[in-house]
Amino acid sequence: MKIWPKLLVTAALVLPVIGLTACGQAKSAQTVTVGIMSNDKEIWEDIQTRLKQEDVTIKLVEFTDYNTPNQALQDGDVDLNSFQHHVFLDTWNKKHHTAIADIGETYIAPIRAYSNTLKSLQGLKRGDTVALPNDAANEPRALGVLADAGLIKVKAVATPTIRDITENKLGLKFSELDPAQTARSLNDVAVAIVNNDIAAAAKLDPAAAIAVEKLNKTAEPYVNFIAARSAKDKANKTYQKIVQAYQTERTAKLLKKYYKGSAEPAWK
């Protein structure tokens, strides 16, 4: 009967080893959770399929607004996210005292103006209302579209808002909305200026836009990228496999297909 205590002791010693082995296997499985915007789903599903052949499992978490992906990243609910540009992230990091960092460029897409009634911004009449994204990263871009069209003048400040407009000859009114709501406002305003991914999710045809943001040297801060919790994560080999899988000619073709030519690969 004395053999049973010995077996129990042996089992107690073996079980932790088995547990550690299981943990080691889970770690080597290279599972990475990536937060994305819903309209990028098809592009990321293709990357997901490609990387599975390299023993990297990607789990996708879809978001529909700009307010939660960085919080999810900081909280550890996702390992990476892919939805934002540098101006947005700089604002986020300063406000939340975080160190989220770019680990690989994805694409750049100009912001566009849409209308259900007008053929161009020059068709705007006195007192018309224009919907703008209200976040500090994109409202300046929207104002830039109006300024380039000669409709307003804006103070030369880093992140202008409608309160920095110095000239508004038509007395235009402005509706500052959460970016996700701009496309939905088209029936209520003369013009809505909409971010590219929001426009894609709303199935707005970029060819139907009545004005497009100019892409030049000043647009570089609006390059989108894959983000991790800190700059040191750029050395993570699995994360770099994901970046490399994104930065391919195949992904460039998918961007053209799903964004209908409205987004350009930024890594080129």
BAFI-3210 file (N, C-alpha, C; in Angstrom, 3 decimals, decimal comma, padded with zeros to 6 digits):
// residues 268
n [1|2|3|4|5|6|7|8|9|10|11|12|13|14|15|16|17|18|19|20|21|22|23|24|25|26|27|28|29|30|31|32|33|34|35|36|37|38|39|40|41|42|43|44|45|46|47|48|49|50|51|52|53|54|55|56|57|58|59|60|61|62|63|64|65|66|67|68|69|70|71|72|73|74|75|76|77|78|79|80|81|82|83|84|85|86|87|88|89|90|91|92|93|94|95|96|97|98|99|100|101|102|103|104|105|106|107|108|109|110|111|112|113|114|115|116|117|118|119|120|121|122|123|124|125|126|127|128|129|130|131|132|133|134|135|136|137|138|139|140|141|142|143|144|145|146|147|148|149|150|151|152|153|154|155|156|157|158|159|160|161|162|163|164|165|166|167|168|169|170|171|172|173|174|175|176|177|178|179|180|181|182|183|184|185|186|187|188|189|190|191|192|193|194|195|196|197|198|199|200|201|202|203|204|205|206|207|208|209|210|211|212|213|214|215|216|217|218|219|220|221|222|223|224|225|226|227|228|229|230|231|232|233|234|235|236|237|238|239|240|241|242|243|244|245|246|247|248|249|250|251|252|253|254|255|256|257|258|259|260|261|262|263|264|265|266|267|268]
n.u [000,811|002,137|003,064|001,293|001,386|003,905|003,433|001,628|003,224|005,035|003,286|002,520|004,872|005,241|003,040|003,255|005,387|004,252|002,339|003,964|005,149|002,932|002,309|004,582|004,251|001,965|002,961|004,806|003,129|002,610|000,417|-001,329|-003,235|-005,056|-006,288|-008,628|-010,218|-013,569|-013,917|-011,499|-011,406|-011,394|-008,874|-007,152|-007,956|-006,941|-004,185|-004,088|-004,632|-002,377|-000,269|-000,797|000,336|002,904|002,960|001,908|-000,690|-003,332|-005,636|-008,501|-009,908|-012,648|-013,338|-015,498|-015,235|-013,043|-012,324|-011,797|-009,785|-007,041|-007,200|-007,899|-005,558|-003,671|-004,716|-004,200|-005,977|-005,798|-002,948|-001,741|-002,680|-004,357|-005,165|-004,797|-003,269|-000,215|-000,662|-003,035|-002,236|-000,166|-001,623|-003,251|-001,362|-000,254|-002,472|-003,269|-001,013|000,568|002,679|002,370|003,356|004,436|005,021|005,233|004,500|001,338|-000,922|-001,759|-004,347|-006,295|-008,531|-011,960|-014,516|-018,006|-021,261|-024,806|-026,162|-024,610|-022,219|-019,691|-017,480|-017,727|-020,354|-021,557|-023,750|-024,599|-024,646|-024,916|-024,519|-021,705|-020,471|-018,010|-015,269|-014,734|-012,407|-009,091|-007,127|-008,204|-010,001|-008,438|-007,525|-009,884|-010,671|-008,583|-009,208|-011,404|-010,187|-008,289|-010,008|-010,659|-012,699|-012,622|-010,451|-007,794|-006,216|-002,666|-002,025|-001,104|-003,094|-005,788|-009,203|-012,726|-012,909|-010,687|-010,977|-010,547|-011,627|-014,674|-016,387|-018,875|-020,340|-020,569|-021,933|-020,988|-020,934|-019,706|-018,741|-018,525|-016,111|-017,130|-019,756|-019,969|-020,425|-023,013|-024,416|-025,034|-027,579|-028,485|-026,897|-025,179|-022,665|-020,433|-017,424|-015,360|-013,555|-011,357|-011,602|-014,020|-015,699|-015,434|-016,574|-019,163|-019,810|-019,381|-018,630|-015,416|-014,894|-017,008|-016,639|-016,595|-014,494|-011,016|-008,503|-005,241|-002,371|000,751|004,043|003,325|001,398|002,471|002,356|-000,056|000,082|-000,908|-000,518|000,720|000,355|001,978|002,284|004,610|007,715|009,771|008,613|008,899|011,004|010,058|009,905|007,747|005,813|007,081|006,953|004,280|004,115|005,753|004,248|002,081|003,203|003,344|003,136|000,796|-000,940|-001,054|-002,543|-004,944|-005,666|-006,172|-008,339|-010,369|-010,535|-011,062|-009,197|-008,800|-006,907|-003,394|-000,486|001,682|004,204|005,693]
n.v [-001,214|001,094|002,046|003,872|006,534|007,230|007,250|009,355|011,511|011,472|012,044|014,611|015,950|015,607|016,758|019,679|019,950|019,049|021,022|023,275|022,600|022,629|025,335|026,341|025,331|026,686|029,249|029,020|028,761|031,158|033,106|035,964|038,742|041,034|044,271|045,758|047,982|047,508|047,646|046,857|044,180|042,112|042,415|041,864|039,277|037,873|038,165|036,835|034,197|033,704|033,857|031,764|029,590|029,928|029,261|031,226|032,442|034,575|036,428|038,253|041,299|043,261|046,738|049,609|052,272|055,064|055,324|053,176|051,178|051,784|051,889|049,270|048,058|049,099|048,037|045,398|043,764|043,420|042,591|044,022|046,840|048,179|050,933|053,679|056,985|058,954|061,513|061,170|059,185|060,530|062,502|060,874|059,491|061,604|062,540|060,301|059,439|057,348|054,978|053,981|052,697|053,036|050,247|049,499|050,617|050,990|052,060|055,089|057,421|059,878|062,273|062,856|064,898|064,633|064,721|064,719|066,326|068,255|069,005|069,966|071,657|074,293|074,708|075,223|077,155|080,320|080,049|077,291|073,966|072,137|068,976|067,810|065,717|065,394|064,958|065,684|064,905|064,695|066,770|069,092|068,278|068,141|070,818|071,794|070,874|072,482|074,979|074,811|074,894|077,486|078,428|079,018|080,591|079,718|079,880|079,560|077,149|074,254|072,174|073,016|074,037|074,623|076,955|078,322|079,462|082,151|083,501|083,345|083,498|082,707|082,312|079,748|076,984|074,691|071,274|069,466|066,227|062,896|060,960|058,543|059,140|060,936|060,135|059,230|061,538|062,684|063,102|065,217|067,445|069,850|069,151|066,530|065,782|063,090|060,477|058,072|055,240|055,201|056,091|053,959|051,883|052,803|052,429|054,443|055,784|056,502|057,769|059,391|061,504|065,001|066,590|066,255|065,600|066,994|065,092|065,407|066,400|067,382|065,652|063,391|062,862|061,599|058,996|055,652|052,881|049,798|049,261|048,856|048,205|049,482|051,021|049,160|046,797|046,553|044,928|042,421|039,294|037,838|039,828|041,304|039,544|039,760|042,448|042,304|040,543|042,138|044,228|043,732|042,985|041,646|042,509|045,197|045,033|044,129|046,336|048,173|046,915|046,698|049,275|050,633|052,154|054,350|054,401|054,336|052,232|052,695|051,854|051,805]
n.w [000,000|000,424|-001,907|-003,133|-001,953|-002,954|-005,696|-005,840|-005,066|-007,173|-009,312|-008,582|-009,007|-011,724|-012,999|-012,867|-014,656|-017,025|-017,281|-017,648|-020,044|-021,726|-021,615|-022,828|-025,386|-026,185|-026,301|-028,383|-030,472|-031,631|-031,666|-032,511|-031,686|-033,523|-033,794|-035,892|-038,303|-039,421|-042,212|-043,220|-043,134|-045,170|-046,323|-044,185|-043,575|-045,711|-045,262|-042,873|-043,720|-045,316|-043,445|-041,782|-042,932|-042,186|-039,597|-037,968|-036,175|-036,647|-034,865|-035,409|-034,341|-034,683|-035,064|-035,019|-034,650|-033,848|-031,233|-029,533|-030,355|-029,630|-026,856|-026,344|-027,186|-025,357|-023,023|-023,352|-024,633|-027,324|-029,371|-031,386|-033,437|-036,340|-037,826|-037,752|-038,238|-037,958|-036,821|-035,429|-033,566|-032,164|-030,847|-029,264|-027,628|-026,140|-024,734|-023,241|-021,991|-022,982|-024,800|-027,319|-030,481|-033,920|-035,973|-038,568|-041,825|-043,549|-045,403|-047,237|-047,354|-048,828|-047,324|-048,141|-049,732|-049,810|-051,362|-051,552|-053,225|-054,539|-057,154|-056,925|-054,596|-055,095|-055,499|-053,125|-051,102|-049,536|-046,045|-046,010|-044,600|-043,479|-042,782|-040,532|-039,441|-035,955|-034,500|-033,272|-035,022|-037,576|-038,174|-038,845|-041,375|-042,855|-042,772|-044,263|-046,826|-047,456|-047,298|-049,356|-051,452|-051,469|-049,873|-047,176|-044,725|-042,565|-039,347|-038,961|-037,242|-035,257|-034,934|-036,197|-035,539|-036,138|-034,760|-035,348|-037,780|-039,890|-041,965|-043,697|-046,190|-047,248|-045,037|-044,015|-042,187|-039,627|-038,815|-036,374|-036,058|-034,632|-036,293|-037,382|-037,841|-039,905|-042,617|-042,413|-042,149|-044,539|-045,674|-044,277|-044,474|-046,597|-047,518|-046,664|-045,089|-045,237|-043,673|-045,222|-044,575|-043,216|-045,224|-047,008|-045,502|-045,457|-048,011|-049,913|-053,045|-054,031|-056,416|-056,718|-055,084|-054,326|-053,777|-053,010|-050,645|-050,920|-051,670|-050,585|-049,509|-047,020|-046,258|-045,160|-042,316|-042,187|-042,914|-042,579|-040,259|-038,728|-035,311|-032,118|-028,536|-027,597|-028,715|-028,562|-029,271|-031,938|-032,503|-032,208|-033,588|-034,636|-034,921|-036,883|-039,002|-039,591|-040,406|-042,685|-044,238|-044,733|-046,216|-049,129|-052,667|-053,192|-051,140|-051,850|-054,196|-053,155|-051,602|-053,630|-054,831|-052,783|-051,744|-053,959|-055,411|-053,803|-051,830|-051,210|-051,261|-048,557|-047,922|-050,167]
ca.u [000,000|002,999|003,378|000,389|001,944|005,018|002,856|001,040|004,333|005,535|002,298|002,584|006,065|005,119|001,990|003,757|006,216|003,326|001,748|004,951|005,305|001,762|002,465|005,616|003,684|001,038|003,768|005,441|002,107|002,669|-000,919|-001,315|-004,555|-004,907|-007,491|-008,745|-011,517|-014,366|-013,761|-010,218|-011,508|-010,988|-007,418|-006,504|-008,252|-005,987|-002,905|-004,318|-004,485|-000,986|000,633|-001,075|001,310|004,176|002,709|001,484|-002,149|-003,840|-007,024|-008,921|-010,956|-013,129|-013,849|-016,248|-014,955|-011,635|-012,119|-011,490|-008,664|-005,822|-007,444|-007,823|-004,137|-003,027|-005,232|-003,779|-007,043|-005,214|-001,487|-001,439|-003,858|-004,057|-006,309|-004,563|-002,093|000,682|-001,247|-003,999|-001,519|000,532|-002,639|-003,672|-000,294|-000,128|-003,654|-003,418|000,299|000,949|003,854|002,028|004,317|004,365|006,018|005,271|003,519|000,346|-001,351|-002,171|-005,599|-006,779|-009,897|-012,744|-015,796|-019,122|-022,532|-025,929|-026,827|-023,686|-021,207|-018,391|-017,572|-018,101|-021,815|-022,045|-024,430|-024,482|-025,339|-024,967|-023,844|-020,700|-020,135|-016,570|-014,883|-014,444|-011,197|-007,973|-006,284|-008,823|-010,666|-007,546|-007,485|-011,146|-010,596|-007,638|-009,926|-012,207|-009,265|-007,721|-011,054|-010,849|-013,952|-012,317|-009,050|-007,605|-004,967|-001,558|-001,749|-000,824|-004,323|-006,895|-010,603|-013,551|-012,694|-009,498|-011,313|-010,424|-012,447|-015,720|-017,165|-020,245|-021,014|-020,877|-022,113|-020,228|-021,423|-018,558|-019,290|-017,629|-015,797|-017,992|-021,090|-019,960|-021,075|-024,454|-025,029|-025,155|-028,947|-028,823|-025,985|-024,862|-021,415|-019,797|-016,032|-015,369|-012,323|-011,391|-012,130|-015,440|-016,377|-015,461|-017,562|-020,487|-019,925|-019,338|-017,708|-014,446|-014,982|-018,127|-016,265|-016,588|-013,193|-010,083|-007,333|-004,009|-001,316|002,087|004,953|002,629|000,463|003,187|001,866|-001,323|000,341|-001,400|000,500|000,437|000,861|002,180|002,232|005,787|008,674|010,604|007,911|009,300|011,991|009,363|010,033|006,412|005,185|007,705|006,382|002,982|004,406|006,267|003,139|001,241|003,909|003,596|002,391|-000,549|-001,736|-001,264|-003,651|-006,161|-006,016|-006,769|-009,637|-011,381|-010,674|-011,420|-008,220|-008,777|-005,780|-002,134|000,461|002,606|005,554|006,393]
ca.v [000,000|002,280|002,538|004,947|007,869|007,509|007,603|010,692|012,469|011,498|012,764|016,035|016,526|015,537|017,651|021,030|019,882|018,983|022,351|024,181|022,220|023,121|026,789|026,569|025,049|027,774|030,413|028,814|028,757|032,482|033,660|037,419|039,353|042,323|045,094|046,404|048,545|046,486|047,703|046,245|042,756|041,234|042,526|041,161|037,845|037,324|038,090|035,769|032,920|033,552|033,643|030,464|028,668|030,160|028,960|032,413|032,527|035,926|036,575|039,609|041,949|044,368|047,941|050,463|053,678|055,335|055,586|051,992|050,284|052,051|051,491|047,810|047,728|049,435|047,140|044,034|042,988|043,077|042,718|045,044|047,342|048,776|051,780|055,092|057,651|059,499|062,657|060,609|058,516|061,531|063,107|059,851|059,239|062,761|062,626|059,137|059,143|056,018|054,976|053,179|053,050|052,525|049,215|049,204|051,404|050,256|052,824|056,483|057,666|061,246|062,499|063,322|065,561|064,005|065,441|064,096|067,322|069,143|068,416|070,464|072,541|075,633|074,789|075,584|078,455|081,017|079,438|075,825|073,261|071,143|068,065|067,569|064,853|066,300|064,622|066,601|064,415|064,765|068,044|069,965|067,812|068,548|072,269|072,008|070,662|073,691|076,102|074,638|075,272|078,928|078,727|079,556|080,759|079,172|080,248|078,611|076,480|072,826|071,393|073,970|073,631|075,670|078,187|078,977|080,011|083,624|084,052|082,412|084,438|082,234|082,096|078,322|076,433|073,446|070,259|068,647|064,924|061,754|060,560|057,450|059,661|061,905|059,575|059,103|062,868|063,223|063,538|066,363|068,562|070,065|068,430|065,843|065,424|061,754|059,690|057,027|053,958|055,398|056,145|052,596|051,125|053,299|052,122|055,648|055,608|057,598|058,491|060,333|062,610|066,302|067,205|065,292|066,166|066,891|064,273|065,923|066,218|067,697|064,560|062,257|062,491|060,874|057,614|054,675|051,890|048,796|049,795|047,988|048,961|050,335|050,953|047,955|045,681|046,481|043,852|041,140|038,625|037,483|041,070|041,691|038,666|040,339|043,652|041,875|039,965|043,250|045,063|042,916|043,366|041,079|043,429|046,412|044,734|044,061|047,721|048,758|046,269|046,990|050,709|051,179|053,147|055,534|054,293|053,977|051,589|053,703|051,319|051,978]
ca.w [000,000|000,507|-003,260|-003,547|-001,650|-003,866|-006,994|-005,729|-005,090|-008,560|-010,131|-008,224|-009,633|-013,176|-013,511|-013,188|-015,862|-018,159|-017,404|-018,229|-021,453|-022,451|-021,761|-023,828|-026,711|-026,525|-026,663|-029,681|-031,515|-032,251|-031,885|-032,343|-031,855|-034,216|-033,870|-037,207|-038,645|-040,117|-043,663|-043,587|-042,808|-046,275|-046,495|-043,083|-043,675|-046,671|-044,543|-041,893|-044,427|-045,748|-042,312|-041,170|-043,538|-041,502|-038,179|-037,222|-036,136|-036,381|-034,463|-035,742|-033,553|-035,510|-034,423|-035,944|-034,353|-033,568|-029,817|-028,713|-030,695|-028,855|-025,476|-026,343|-027,292|-024,093|-021,986|-023,622|-025,283|-028,623|-029,363|-032,386|-034,151|-037,646|-038,181|-037,490|-038,777|-036,937|-036,122|-034,479|-032,481|-031,348|-029,986|-028,301|-026,654|-025,244|-023,880|-022,357|-021,399|-023,456|-025,685|-028,499|-031,530|-035,294|-036,259|-039,999|-042,576|-044,338|-046,578|-047,047|-048,083|-048,606|-046,874|-049,290|-049,514|-050,536|-051,297|-052,270|-054,075|-055,240|-058,038|-056,497|-053,441|-055,575|-055,501|-051,796|-051,035|-048,260|-044,909|-046,077|-043,508|-043,849|-041,679|-040,397|-038,319|-034,831|-033,740|-033,508|-036,104|-038,899|-038,446|-039,620|-042,771|-043,466|-042,973|-045,355|-048,089|-047,683|-047,529|-050,696|-052,415|-051,375|-049,178|-045,853|-044,350|-041,223|-038,687|-039,116|-035,968|-035,457|-035,110|-036,230|-035,493|-036,739|-034,010|-035,910|-039,096|-039,869|-043,055|-044,124|-047,019|-047,456|-043,754|-043,904|-040,852|-039,506|-037,896|-035,970|-035,691|-034,529|-037,672|-037,846|-038,146|-041,009|-043,819|-042,140|-042,100|-045,897|-045,968|-043,439|-044,723|-048,014|-047,800|-045,538|-045,353|-044,638|-043,720|-046,241|-044,125|-042,904|-046,524|-047,544|-044,731|-045,849|-049,450|-050,740|-054,166|-054,032|-057,689|-056,612|-054,186|-055,003|-053,492|-052,435|-049,981|-051,698|-051,072|-050,862|-048,372|-045,772|-045,943|-044,566|-040,975|-042,293|-043,313|-041,615|-039,897|-037,699|-034,040|-030,964|-027,282|-027,427|-029,822|-028,444|-029,911|-033,344|-032,600|-032,096|-034,896|-035,131|-035,377|-038,145|-040,038|-039,950|-041,185|-043,990|-044,994|-045,186|-047,196|-050,316|-053,868|-053,071|-050,326|-052,653|-055,113|-052,351|-051,273|-054,837|-055,052|-051,767|-051,572|-055,277|-055,835|-052,933|-050,890|-051,845|-050,347|-048,010|-047,782|-051,434]
c.u [000,845|003,347|002,526|000,893|003,079|004,498|002,265|002,103|004,883|004,605|002,357|003,779|005,930|004,133|002,469|004,611|005,352|002,712|002,688|005,153|004,154|001,856|003,495|005,102|002,756|001,817|004,355|004,439|002,040|001,279|-000,896|-002,722|-004,379|-006,251|-007,518|-010,096|-012,255|-014,140|-012,439|-010,243|-010,985|-009,475|-006,701|-006,807|-007,307|-004,609|-002,962|-004,085|-003,037|-000,056|000,384|-000,098|002,691|004,039|002,461|-000,042|-002,562|-005,308|-007,415|-010,040|-011,378|-013,675|-014,573|-016,047|-013,490|-011,326|-011,591|-010,253|-007,379|-005,991|-007,357|-006,375|-003,429|-003,458|-004,810|-004,856|-006,662|-003,700|-001,010|-002,752|-003,417|-005,254|-005,963|-003,331|-001,349|000,074|-002,228|-003,269|-000,793|-000,431|-003,059|-002,611|-000,146|-001,279|-003,707|-002,098|000,741|002,133|003,618|002,869|004,025|005,425|006,050|004,161|002,564|-000,059|-001,603|-003,393|-006,078|-008,210|-010,659|-014,041|-016,852|-020,378|-023,599|-026,553|-025,881|-022,682|-019,794|-018,579|-017,983|-019,612|-022,404|-022,631|-024,295|-025,293|-025,454|-024,168|-022,907|-020,398|-018,644|-016,319|-014,381|-013,169|-010,031|-007,085|-006,876|-009,593|-009,737|-007,475|-008,736|-011,162|-009,645|-008,287|-010,738|-011,322|-008,658|-008,721|-011,356|-012,096|-013,736|-010,824|-008,925|-006,261|-003,917|-001,176|-001,646|-002,077|-005,535|-008,264|-011,413|-013,386|-011,457|-009,738|-011,300|-011,249|-013,401|-016,739|-018,621|-021,007|-021,423|-021,032|-021,411|-020,830|-020,254|-019,079|-018,188|-017,363|-016,717|-019,374|-021,128|-020,678|-022,589|-025,174|-025,361|-026,565|-029,324|-027,958|-025,732|-023,651|-020,964|-018,380|-015,736|-014,007|-012,482|-012,006|-013,599|-016,244|-016,500|-016,509|-018,979|-020,763|-020,081|-018,284|-016,718|-014,481|-016,094|-017,818|-016,195|-015,321|-012,338|-008,901|-006,085|-002,984|000,034|002,950|004,242|001,656|001,137|002,719|000,573|-001,153|-000,158|-000,356|-000,058|001,090|000,968|002,244|003,441|006,754|009,519|009,941|008,259|010,297|011,352|009,313|008,680|005,684|005,770|007,259|005,052|003,171|004,858|005,174|002,207|001,917|004,336|002,763|000,963|-001,461|-002,025|-002,439|-004,979|-006,618|-006,714|-008,168|-010,688|-011,569|-010,931|-010,492|-008,099|-007,646|-004,548|-001,212|001,498|004,035|006,358|006,996]
c.v [001,266|002,851|003,735|006,334|008,245|007,937|009,005|011,774|012,617|012,290|014,256|016,720|016,606|016,558|019,069|021,044|019,855|020,354|023,329|023,888|022,747|024,617|027,112|026,344|026,178|028,998|030,251|028,814|030,096|032,994|035,149|037,952|040,765|043,040|045,861|047,116|047,541|046,469|047,111|044,724|041,856|041,250|041,722|039,664|037,166|037,167|036,956|034,389|032,673|033,188|032,315|029,418|028,826|029,968|030,195|032,494|033,950|035,841|038,021|040,080|043,192|045,514|048,786|051,944|053,824|055,418|054,393|051,174|050,536|051,680|049,978|047,342|047,962|048,481|045,689|043,162|042,618|043,285|043,826|045,658|048,010|049,606|053,264|055,644|058,347|060,664|062,156|059,992|059,507|062,187|062,137|059,651|060,383|062,812|061,504|058,697|057,713|056,135|054,078|053,656|052,369|051,445|048,840|049,910|050,518|051,066|054,286|056,728|059,087|061,258|063,121|064,000|064,911|064,855|064,656|065,043|068,145|068,371|068,866|071,351|073,958|075,809|075,141|076,993|079,033|080,297|077,933|075,208|072,188|070,289|067,757|066,522|065,732|065,974|065,502|066,174|064,692|066,046|069,011|069,568|068,276|070,045|072,603|071,830|071,911|074,898|076,016|075,031|076,767|079,344|079,341|079,857|080,358|079,631|079,158|078,044|074,981|072,003|072,324|073,299|074,754|076,999|078,954|079,503|081,537|084,283|082,977|083,212|084,020|082,044|080,645|077,932|075,080|072,538|069,332|067,330|063,921|061,266|059,485|057,930|060,555|061,390|059,507|060,444|063,422|063,698|064,819|067,591|068,701|069,236|067,733|065,481|064,179|061,081|058,505|055,717|054,047|055,426|054,754|051,754|051,530|053,071|053,378|055,439|056,770|058,416|059,537|061,507|063,913|067,100|066,173|066,032|065,974|066,042|064,804|065,708|066,448|066,596|063,379|061,892|061,672|059,471|056,689|053,591|050,850|049,291|048,708|048,857|049,858|050,117|049,682|046,739|045,541|045,344|042,466|040,469|038,247|038,711|041,499|040,799|039,223|041,589|043,274|041,275|041,053|043,989|044,243|043,422|042,822|042,003|044,713|046,219|044,680|045,460|048,393|048,218|046,759|048,473|051,427|052,331|054,358|055,509|053,816|053,276|052,604|053,187|051,437|053,373]
c.w [000,000|-000,867|-003,655|-003,163|-002,572|-005,234|-006,968|-005,769|-006,498|-009,458|-009,858|-008,852|-011,139|-013,721|-013,786|-014,438|-017,098|-018,405|-018,054|-019,703|-022,280|-022,679|-022,827|-025,221|-027,141|-026,986|-028,059|-030,823|-032,235|-032,645|-031,561|-032,612|-032,419|-034,268|-035,185|-037,315|-039,525|-041,622|-044,143|-043,450|-043,926|-046,488|-045,419|-043,077|-044,656|-046,017|-043,517|-042,526|-044,825|-044,587|-041,599|-041,693|-042,894|-039,993|-037,335|-037,318|-035,775|-035,998|-034,693|-034,819|-034,323|-034,657|-035,469|-035,660|-033,966|-032,068|-029,023|-029,106|-029,895|-027,388|-025,342|-026,415|-025,962|-022,973|-022,191|-024,236|-026,710|-028,516|-030,294|-032,834|-035,438|-038,071|-038,239|-038,200|-037,637|-036,157|-035,063|-033,286|-031,576|-030,365|-028,894|-027,209|-025,654|-024,248|-022,848|-021,705|-021,723|-024,408|-026,895|-029,678|-032,861|-035,471|-037,746|-040,746|-043,375|-045,578|-046,213|-047,917|-047,802|-048,094|-048,043|-048,856|-050,400|-050,386|-052,061|-053,280|-054,936|-056,090|-057,678|-055,277|-053,847|-055,641|-054,144|-051,808|-049,623|-047,180|-044,958|-044,929|-044,056|-042,619|-041,708|-039,315|-037,183|-034,064|-034,182|-034,659|-037,472|-039,203|-039,193|-041,091|-043,518|-043,741|-044,118|-046,722|-048,440|-047,978|-048,926|-051,782|-052,357|-050,616|-047,804|-045,754|-042,891|-040,659|-038,889|-037,755|-036,225|-035,736|-035,090|-036,120|-036,134|-036,007|-034,481|-037,322|-039,000|-040,974|-043,551|-044,929|-047,197|-046,147|-043,579|-042,440|-040,802|-038,448|-037,586|-035,391|-035,404|-035,952|-038,228|-038,261|-039,385|-042,250|-043,640|-042,168|-043,486|-046,252|-045,236|-043,683|-046,214|-048,420|-046,514|-045,946|-044,525|-044,770|-044,661|-045,756|-043,740|-044,203|-047,132|-046,834|-045,096|-047,337|-050,305|-051,822|-054,179|-055,323|-057,666|-055,686|-054,953|-054,704|-052,775|-051,818|-050,856|-050,954|-051,520|-049,618|-047,038|-045,361|-045,256|-043,156|-041,008|-042,880|-042,205|-041,363|-038,927|-036,413|-032,986|-029,711|-027,059|-028,581|-029,758|-029,099|-031,386|-033,561|-032,504|-033,478|-035,481|-035,653|-036,722|-039,300|-040,529|-040,801|-042,594|-044,857|-045,516|-046,344|-048,417|-051,489|-053,811|-052,253|-051,085|-053,610|-054,368|-051,933|-052,449|-055,061|-054,056|-051,501|-052,901|-055,701|-054,938|-051,910|-051,623|-050,837|-049,870|-047,938|-049,058|-051,491]
res [m|k|i|w|p|k|l|l|v|t|a|a|l|v|l|p|v|i|g|l|t|a|c|g|q|a|k|s|a|q|t|v|t|v|g|i|m|s|n|d|k|e|i|w|e|d|i|q|t|r|l|k|q|e|d|v|t|i|k|l|v|e|f|t|d|y|n|t|p|n|q|a|l|q|d|g|d|v|d|l|n|s|f|q|h|h|v|f|l|d|t|w|n|k|k|h|h|t|a|i|a|d|i|g|e|t|y|i|a|p|i|r|a|y|s|n|t|l|k|s|l|q|g|l|k|r|g|d|t|v|a|l|p|n|d|a|a|n|e|p|r|a|l|g|v|l|a|d|a|g|l|i|k|v|k|a|v|a|t|p|t|i|r|d|i|t|e|n|k|l|g|l|k|f|s|e|l|d|p|a|q|t|a|r|s|l|n|d|v|a|v|a|i|v|n|n|d|i|a|a|a|a|k|l|d|p|a|a|a|i|a|v|e|k|l|n|k|t|a|e|p|y|v|n|f|i|a|a|r|s|a|k|d|k|a|n|k|t|y|q|k|i|v|q|a|y|q|t|e|r|t|a|k|l|l|k|k|y|y|k|g|s|a|e|p|a|w|k]
***
